[in-house]
């Protein structure tokens, strides 16, 4: 059995890296999550997208096995998690499986460029050397 990783004991970068790896390898992840009322809930999710909102918040879009629907989770509210060996099983609704938006970053340099464009729109002509 895989042990739970506690987010308070590691960096947020490590947590996000594990979430991205679970998404890339299509592995179910069980999270202990604080809901909007501050109550803990345990969910097994199938992560399909991790993105940054216009306000700069990172969100996780995942199919929730408990609800059977696509839900949004905030990494800061994840108390602990386990990435399983079991693969995804839920079918993603058609509206959620649409092609990625044109602004999706595929490389680290693109992520940095998008963040700079958002935070410093007057410097949009600047590009990082690869």
C-alpha positions as CSV (number, residue, x, y, z in Angstrom):
1,X,0.0,0.0,0.0
2,X,1.2,3.5,-0.9
3,X,1.4,5.9,2.1
4,X,-0.2,9.2,2.2
5,X,2.0,12.3,1.5
6,X,1.2,15.2,3.8
7,X,1.3,18.5,2.0
8,X,2.4,20.4,5.2
9,X,5.6,18.3,5.2
10,X,6.7,19.2,1.6
11,X,6.9,22.1,-0.7
12,X,3.9,23.1,-2.9
13,X,6.1,22.5,-5.9
14,X,6.6,18.9,-4.9
15,X,2.8,18.5,-4.4
16,X,2.1,20.0,-7.8
17,X,4.8,17.9,-9.5
18,X,3.2,14.8,-8.1
19,X,-0.2,15.9,-9.3
20,X,1.2,16.6,-12.8
21,X,2.8,13.2,-12.8
22,X,-0.5,11.6,-11.8
23,X,-2.2,13.4,-14.6
24,X,0.5,12.6,-17.2
25,X,0.4,8.9,-16.3
26,X,-3.4,8.8,-15.9
27,X,-3.2,7.4,-12.3
28,X,-6.1,7.9,-9.8
29,X,-5.2,10.0,-6.8
30,X,-6.9,9.9,-3.4
31,X,-6.8,13.3,-1.6
32,X,-7.9,14.4,1.8
33,X,-9.3,17.8,1.0
34,X,-10.7,20.8,2.9
35,X,-14.0,21.8,1.4
36,X,-15.2,25.4,1.3
37,X,-16.6,25.0,4.8
38,X,-13.3,23.8,6.1
39,X,-14.5,20.2,6.6
40,X,-12.2,17.4,5.6
41,X,-13.4,15.1,2.8
42,X,-11.6,12.1,1.2
43,X,-12.0,11.9,-2.6
44,X,-10.4,9.8,-5.3
45,X,-9.9,11.9,-8.4
46,X,-8.7,11.5,-11.9
47,X,-6.7,14.7,-12.8
48,X,-7.3,16.0,-16.4
49,X,-6.0,19.5,-16.2
50,X,-3.9,21.8,-14.0
51,X,-4.1,25.4,-14.9
52,X,-3.5,28.9,-13.6
53,X,-6.5,31.2,-13.5
54,X,-6.5,34.8,-14.7
55,X,-6.1,35.8,-11.0
56,X,-3.0,33.7,-10.7
57,X,-4.4,30.8,-8.7
58,X,-3.5,27.2,-9.6
59,X,-6.5,24.9,-9.9
60,X,-6.8,21.2,-10.6
61,X,-9.7,20.0,-12.8
62,X,-10.4,16.4,-12.1
63,X,-13.2,13.8,-12.4
64,X,-14.3,13.0,-8.9
65,X,-15.2,9.3,-8.4
66,X,-17.5,10.2,-5.5
67,X,-19.6,12.7,-7.6
68,X,-19.0,11.2,-11.0
69,X,-18.4,14.6,-12.5
70,X,-15.7,17.1,-13.3
71,X,-14.8,19.2,-10.2
72,X,-12.3,22.0,-9.4
73,X,-9.8,21.4,-6.6
74,X,-7.4,24.0,-5.1
75,X,-3.9,22.6,-4.3
76,X,-3.7,24.7,-1.1
77,X,-6.7,22.8,0.3
78,X,-5.2,19.4,-0.2
79,X,-4.1,18.1,3.2
80,X,-2.7,14.7,2.0
81,X,-2.7,12.5,-1.0
82,X,-1.8,9.2,-2.5
83,X,-1.1,8.5,-6.2
84,X,-2.3,5.0,-7.0
85,X,-1.2,2.5,-9.6
86,X,-4.9,2.2,-10.8
87,X,-5.7,3.9,-14.1
88,X,-8.5,6.3,-14.9
89,X,-12.0,4.7,-15.2
90,X,-14.4,7.7,-15.6
91,X,-15.5,9.0,-18.9
92,X,-14.9,12.8,-19.3
93,X,-18.0,14.8,-20.4
94,X,-17.7,16.1,-24.0
95,X,-17.6,19.7,-22.9
96,X,-14.6,19.0,-20.7
97,X,-12.7,17.1,-23.3
98,X,-12.6,19.9,-25.8
99,X,-9.2,20.8,-27.3
100,X,-6.9,22.8,-25.0
101,X,-7.1,26.6,-25.3
102,X,-4.6,28.2,-27.6
103,X,-2.7,29.7,-24.6
104,X,-1.8,26.3,-23.2
105,X,1.9,26.0,-22.4
106,X,3.7,23.0,-23.6
107,X,7.2,23.9,-22.4
108,X,8.7,25.5,-19.3
109,X,9.7,28.6,-21.4
110,X,6.1,29.0,-22.6
111,X,4.8,28.9,-19.0
112,X,7.3,31.7,-18.1
113,X,6.4,33.7,-21.2
114,X,2.6,33.4,-20.4
115,X,3.2,34.5,-16.8
116,X,5.3,37.5,-17.9
117,X,2.7,38.5,-20.5
118,X,0.0,38.3,-17.9
119,X,1.9,40.2,-15.2
120,X,3.7,42.6,-17.5
121,X,1.6,43.1,-20.6
122,X,3.9,46.0,-21.8
123,X,6.8,43.6,-22.2
124,X,4.9,41.1,-24.4
125,X,7.4,41.5,-27.1
126,X,10.2,40.1,-24.9
127,X,10.8,36.4,-25.2
128,X,13.1,34.1,-23.2
129,X,16.0,32.5,-25.0
130,X,15.5,28.7,-25.1
